Amino acid sequence: MFTGIIESVGVVKDLKKEQNNLHITIESNFTNELKIDQSIAHNGVCLTVIDIKGDKYTVTAIEETLGKTNLSLLKINDSINLERAMKLGDRLDGHIVQGHVDQTAICTNIVNEQGSWKFTFQYDSSLNNITIEKGSVTVNGVSLTVVDSKKDQFSVAIIPYTYLHTNFKDFKKGTEVNLEFDVIGKYVTRLMSLN
């Protein structure tokens, strides 16, 4: 379980294909605190640490994960949002995030709002995921509040701290991102479809 509050931005240092899997090696400022078998969200995708060497650790993304997320697009030296799992009893500063990406979206617009940024994302609405005004959504693992919710797109407002401390600063029009929709909204949508 995660909160969507990004702890650190890591750097992709190695990518190795093995059959349908991708081993991703990341340099992080908290690698020395990690252990094998620990869960970490990478751009919002929960992956398990399988190896640690110095200031780098490795995780594996399987074919299903690669097909549903933007991890297959990673390149050496890309920045990646990182969050370790919540500790029981910690404050929930963002919202409940499972680390299970629902689908990807494309950044269609970025507006500098003179002190903040407004990012707009387009997604495939045929997968029955929804956003609501002032509801929660996770973009590349970042817990955000939705503005301008439409059937197949939404916008989020990014404050300078989030812009500087996540990979939002690397986004351009056309950037593909991971989305995890609000877990409560997903259950409500599912229940409504059963009636």
N, C-alpha and C positions, 0 to 999 in steps of 0.2 A: 504494500500500500504506500502511496506517495501523496504529496500535497500539491505538486506543481510549482513549488518554489525552487528555482534552479540554484543549486549549491555551488556549482563551478562550471566553467567552460573548458572542456578537454580538447586535445588535438589528436586527430587520427594519425598514427605513425606507421601502421602497416595494415594491409588488407590481403588475406590469403584465401583463395577459393579451395574448397575440398569437397568434391562431388557437388551437391546442391547447397552446401553450407558456405557461409562467409565468416572467417575468423577476423575480428576487428581488434587491433591493438591500439590502445589509447594512452596518451601521456596525461596525467592528472596531478593536481596539487594535493590530492588526498590518497594517492595510491598506497602510501606507507601505512595507512589505517585500514586497508582492505584485507579481506581473507578470501580464500577460495570458496566458492559456492554462495557468495553474497549476491544479492539482487541489486542492480543499479538501473535507473531509467536513463536511456540514451536517446535524446530527442524524443522523449516520452515513451520509448520502447523498453520494457522490462527485460533485461538480459542478465545471465549468470556469469560471474567471474570464474574463468577456468584456469588462468595462469597469471602469475605476478612476477615481474622481473624489474628490479630497481624502481624507477618512477613510472613504469608502464604496466598495464594489465591488459588481458585479452578476454573477450567475450565471443560467443558464437551466435550468429543469426541463421536460423534454418530457412528453407525454401518458402514456407508459408509466411514467415515474418518478412522476408525480403519482398514477397509479392504484394504485401499489404502496406508497406511503409516506404519511407525514402532512404532507408539504409543501403539499398543496392546502388544508390547514386553517390555514395561517399567516395571521396578521393583523399590521397595522402595530403596532410596538412589542413584538411577541413576542420573547422571548429564544430564541436558537438556539445549540446546542453546535457549536463549531468546532475542527477539527484539520487542520493542514497535513500533507501527505504526509511519510512517513519519509524521512530522508536515509540513503543507503547508509552503513553503518558505525555508525549510531546504536544505542543499546541498545533492545531490544524490551521496554518496561516493561509493556505490557498483554498482548495476544495478537495474532495475525495477523488483521487486519481488512481486507477488500477495499473497503469503501465501497459494496457492492452489497446493498441491503436486500432481505431475503427476503420479509418480510410485516410487517404491523402487528399490534399487540396493544392491549388495553385494560387500564388500571390498575384493578384490582378492590379493592385494599385497601392501606392505608398504616398501619403501626403504629409509633408512637414507642417505641423500645426503651430510652429513658433513656440516651442517648449515641450512638445510631445509629437508623436507620430501616429497617424491612423493608417493601419494596414487592412486591406480588404482581401478576402480569400473566397475562391469559387470551388465548390465541391459537387460531386455527383449525388443529387438528391434521390436518385432511384434506389439507393441503399437504405432509405428510410431513416436516416439520421437527421436530427433537427437541432436548431438553435432557437433561443428565445431572447428577446430584449432583456438585458441585465442578468441573463443566465450565465452559467459557467461553461467554458470550453478550454481544452488544452491544445496548444499549438506548439509542436516540437517540445512537448513536456512542460511548457509554461502555462500555469493557471491564469486564465484571463476572463474578463467580463465582456460579454457580447454587446456590441452596439450595431445598429442598422441590420437587424436580422431579417433575412429574406429566405425564400424557399431553398435556394441553392447557393447562397453566399451570405457572408457576414463580415463585419469589421470589428477590429479591436483597437483600443487606444493604448499606446505604449509610452510609459513615462521614461525620462532619461536614464534612471537607474536600471530598469529592465533592458532598455536598448543597449546600454554599455556592458551589462553583465550576462547577456545571453547571445545566441547567434542571430538574433533579430537584426543586428547591425550589418550582417552579411546578406540579408534578403534583398532581392531585386524583383522586378516584375518577371514572372515566369518561374520563380523559385517554388519547388515542390516541398510541402511540409506535411508532417504527421498530425492527424487530428484524433483526439479522444473526446467524444461528446460526454456530457454530464451523465453520470451513471443513473441518477434518479430519473432524468428525462428519458433515458433508454428504456427503463422499466415501465414508465407511464406509456410511452409509445407502443411498447409490446403489448401491454394490457389493453390498450384501446383497439389494437388490431385484432384482438381475440373476440371482441364484442360484435 
